[in-house]
Amino acid sequence: MTRGNAIEIRYRITGYAGFIDPDHALWPSPLPAIRKTVSGDGSAPGAEPPIVTHADYFQAVHAYLDGTGRAHLHQALAAHVTPDTASAPSAVTVTLEKHGEFYHPARITIPVGGNAISLVLNVAVTPIGGVCMTSERDALRRVSPRLPPGRLPTVYGHAAVPGPGGLSIEMFMADWFDDFHEFHLSIDPRDGRQGMVVWDTTAAPYFLSPGQEDEIHRQTAYLLTRAFDPATTEQIYPWHHAAGDFVARIQGADPEVRLITTRQYAPTLEGPDGDPDQETRLMALFVFFLNLTLRNRIDRLDGTGQPAWAGERALPATVRGFFDALDGGLATEIKALMGAHRAGELVAVLAHVAERYRLMPMESDLLEAHLEAHGNRLHEVLQEWL
């Protein structure tokens, strides 16, 4: 347990009982890390980032929360509770939740009036993580006005804290979606069929009904299409179900879906002079749509297993979510472009789109196995809309 001047900060690690302090065996051990460098990340050629221990991590988080982060905590509390209870907290619990390629996110839990407010503190301990964090904060700021309120985390502040070996540890505080959990394609042990499981960490994982799966795919497509800017052709990309970019909460029969990250926000296509004309804008929307129909079906079993392809019901649900997000005029224009493609032509265009937007080698075999059937079925579904 570590105590600052006016705020008590306690540390935990998911999967370990009790609190973590300097006497704990994990305190001096290195954080699990995927060590990569990227062009422009500030690393010397062949340089390895400094080793960051759990002690370095928690001490950096403490320095942030006891310094610059106090104002960010106050801003977050003011957004979640009434003004008269939004004073600076006297205690918080920092739980290191998981280890990713770019971030080591922590959940910040703040007791307020008998309840608790949860926030996420995304922490980047490598130069490439810092580069990605800069891109993500910019993307979140630009995408947020395009989505319905509350569908994307609000960012409350960012800071850089000195780490070991001259490393700058970057972090930003944002909303944590309580009671929302990752969902993934999975094999249901009850019947051996593929379904969709919600990884409820407070109770137990459970499988969704076919109708709930459809709604997950529809809302995913809806949010990504709302984020697409038809004037600039900017879109959220990359994104991946296997990475847990979307989370869901099931209340009653209906899922609610939230997007928890936007790594980049960039144009789909650009015109010759960098300013897309109307024809280019419409083609960019078409390319976005085709890629959306593919990517919304790609996952890994249970998030980390073998590549998985969502069943046929995902396709009409994705198309419905896409059109739900468009205004009438744009929907009419894109339908005319879609209607000009025969099934074989649609498959050919999908092949080009799949190759351009393929995120990892494992997707090649998956797409090759399903692309033709997907394109033919997509053509049938579009005829119903056209």
N, C-alpha and C positions, 0 to 999 in steps of 0.2 A: 504494500500500500504506500502511495506517495502523496504527500500533502503540499499544496502550494500555499500562497499567502491567504487566499480566501476561497479556494476551491479544492475539495478533496477528490482525488482521481484514483480510481481502482482499476486494475487490469485483469482481463480474462482472455482465454483462448478457447474458441469453440472446440468441443471434444475433450476438454480437460476440466476436471472438477476443481472448484475453488478458485482463488485469486492467484495471480502471478506476481511475484515480487523478486527483488534481487537474490533471495535465497533459493528460488526455484531452479531446478535443473535446466529448464529451457532458457532462462534469462541470458546466459552468455552464448547460447547456440545460434548459428546463422539462420536467417529466414530461408525457407525453400525459395529458390529463384530459378527462372529460365533466363540465362544470360545471353542477351543479344545486343548488338549495336546496330545503329541505323545511320544512313547518310545524313549529316547535319545535326546529329544528336550531341555534338560537342566532344565525342570520344576520339582519342588518338587512334590511328589505324592499329588494329590488333589489341587495343587496350581492354583490359577486363575491369568492369566497375568494382569499386571497393566492396568487400564483404560487409553486409549489414546484419547485425545480430538482433535478437528480440529486444535486448537492452537498448540498442540504438533506436529501434523502431519506437518503443514505448517512451523513451526519453524525448524523442523528437515530437511525438504526439503531445506529451506533457508540456513541452516548451510552447507549442502552438496554443493549446487550450488555456494555458496560464498567461498567454501574451496576446497576440493578435486575435486568436480564436475566441477570446471572451466576447468581443463585439459581435462576432458571427453567431455565437451561441445565443446572445440576447436577441439578435435579429430573427433567428429561427424560432425561438420561444414566442416572440411577439406574433409570428405568423400562425402559431398553433394554439395559443391560449389567449385569454382575455388580457388586456393591457395591465390590469392591476396585479396579475400574477406573473407577468413576464419579466421579473427581475432576474439578475444574474444568478445562476444556480450555485448552490453551496457544495454540491457533490455530483459527480458523473461516474459512470462505469464505461470503460473502453473495452470492447470485446473484439479481438482480432478474429474476423470471421473466416477468411479463406485467403489463398495465395494464387494470384493470377499471373499471366504473362507480363502485364503492365502495372497492375495495382495490387496492393495488399489492403483491402478495405476493412475498416473497423466500424462496428456499430456503437454509436454514442447514446447511452441511455441516461435520461435525466428525470429524476423523480419530481413530479409537480402535483401538489395537492392530493396525494393518495394515488395518483396515476403515474404514468411514465410516458415521456416523449422520446421517440427514437429518431436518430439522424445517422447518416452515413458519412464517414470520413474516408475518402479515397486517398490512399497514400502511395506515391511513386518513389521507389528507392533506387531506380536506375535512370540513367540519362534518357533511354528510349521511353521509359514510362513518363518522364517529365515532358518529352515532346508530345506524346499521345495525350497527356493531360491538358496541355495548352490547346490542342486541336479540339478536344472534347468540350472544354469549357466554352470555347467560341461557338461550337455547334449547338450546344444546349441553349445558349443565349439567343441564337438566331432561329432555332426551330420552335422554341417554346410558344411564341405568339401564334403559331399556325395550328396548334393543337388545342383541344378543349382543356379547360383548366384542370389541373391535378393529374393529367396523364403522363407528365414528365417531371422529374425531380427539379425543384427550385434550388439554385446554387446560392448559398449564403455568404461564401467568402473563400478566398484562396490565400495561401502563404507558402513561402519556402523557408525551411529550417536547416541550419548547417548539420551535416552528418559526418561520418568518418571519412578520412582521406580527402577532405575538401569537397565531398559530395553534397549537392543540394537536394534535400528531400522535399519534394513537392507534395502538397495536399490541398484538397478542397472539400468543404462541408456542404451537404445537400440533404434533401428529404430521404428518409427511409420509409418504404411503403410497408407499414405493419400489416400482418396477416396476408400478405401477398407472397407467393412462392413460385419457384421455377416449375415449369412443366416440360415434359419430354415424351417422345414416343417410347413405348416400352412393351415388352411381351407380358401379357396378363397370365399369371400362373394358373388362373382358374380355368382357362380354356385354350391357352397356348396361342391366342391371337394377338396381333399388334393392336395396342390402344394408346391412350395418352394418360400418363400418370402425373399427378400433382405432388411435388415433394414437400408436403406439409411438415415442417420441422418441429412444430409444437404438438402435433398429434401423431399421425402416421401417414405415409403416402397412400393415395387413393386414386382409382381410375375414374375417368370422366365418362359420361354417357356419350353416344354418337352425336346427339344434338349439342351437348356442351363443347365437344371437340370442334364442331362446325362453327360455333360462336367464337371460340378462341381464334380460329383461322380468319373469320370475318373481321374481328376487331383488330387483329394484327395487320391485315391488309388495309383496313380503314385508317389506322393511325399512320402507317407509312405513306399512304396516298395523301392524307391531309398534310403531312410534312413536305411532300413534293411541291416545289414552287414552279408553276407552269410558266411564269414569266422569265425565270433565270435557268430553269431545268435543274435546279439543285435538289438533291435527294440525300437521305440518310443512307450511307454506305461506307464501310461494310457493316452488316449485321448478320447474326446467325442464331438460330434457335438453340444449337448445341452450346453456345456461350451463355445462355440464360439472359439474353438481352431483353426478353419480355417476361413478365411475371403475371400471375393471375390470383384472384381471390374469388372463391365460390360462396355466394350468399344466396341461400335458397337454391333455385335451379339455374340461375344465370351467372356465368362468369363475368368478372370485370378484369380487363387487361390493362396493364401499364407498361410503358417503355422506360427502362431504367438507365439507358445509356445512348448516346449518339457520338460515335467515335469520330466521324467525319461528316461534313455536309458540303457537297461539291456538285458541280454541274454534271448532268448525264451526258450531254453533247454540247458542243459549242459551234457557232457559225464560223465562217472563214475569218471574220474580223473580230471574233471573240464575243460578238453580240448576236445571239441567235434570232433569226427571223421566225415568222409564224410557222412556216413549214418545218423548220428545224425543231421548234418547240413542240409541235404536235408529234413528230417522229420521236423526240426524246421521251414524251409521255408514253408512247407505244412501247419503246424499249424498256422503260421502267416497268410498265405493266407486265410484259412478257417475263422479265426477270423476277418480278414479284410472284407470278404464278409458279415459277420453279422453286425459288428460295423458300417459299412458305411451306413447301413439302419436304424440305431437307432438314434432317436432324441427325443426332447420334442416339442410339438406344441408351436410355437413361442418362443422356447428356455426355457420356464419355466412352460409350461402347462403339459397336460397329455402325457404319453409316446406315441411315434409315430413311425411308421414303413414305410420306403420309399417304393414306388411302385416297381413293377417288373422290370421296365426299369433300376433301379439302379444296378441290378445284372450284366447284360452283360457289363455295363459301368465300373463297378468295376473290372471285369475280364480283360477288355481291358487295363485299367490303370495299372494293375499288370503286365501284359506281356509287355506293352510298356516300363516298367522300367527295365526289365531283359535283360542280354546279351544272345546271342544265345545259348551258351553251357548250361547255367544254365536253360534256358527255356526248352530245350530238356529234361534235366534230370527230372525236376519237372513234365513235361507233362507225362513222363513214369510212375511216381508214381501216378499221378492223374488218369491215365487210368486204373490202377489196381483196382480201387474201383467201385463197383456197386452202384446204387442209394441208396439202403438200407444201405450199408456199409458207404456211405458218410454221410447219416443222423445220423448214430450212432456216427461217429467220431465228427461230428458237435455238437452233444449233449454234448460230453465230453469237447470240446473246449469252448462251450458256458458257461458251468458251471465253468470252470477254470478261464475264463476271465470276468465273470460277475462283473460289477462295482458297482451295487447298486440293492437293492431288487426289485425295480420297474421293472427291466428288465426281471425278471423270467417269469411273465405272458406273456409279449410281445414275448419273445423267444419261450416259450412253444406253443403259438398260431400259430406261423409262421414257426417253425423250419422244420417240415416235408416238407411243400410246398417249402420252401427255398432250402432244400437239393435236392429235386427232380428236381427243376428248374435249380439249379446249375449243376447237372449232365448233363442235356440237353445242357446247355450253354458250358460246358467243352467238350462235344462231338464235338461241332462245331470247337473248337480250336484244339482238338486232331486229 
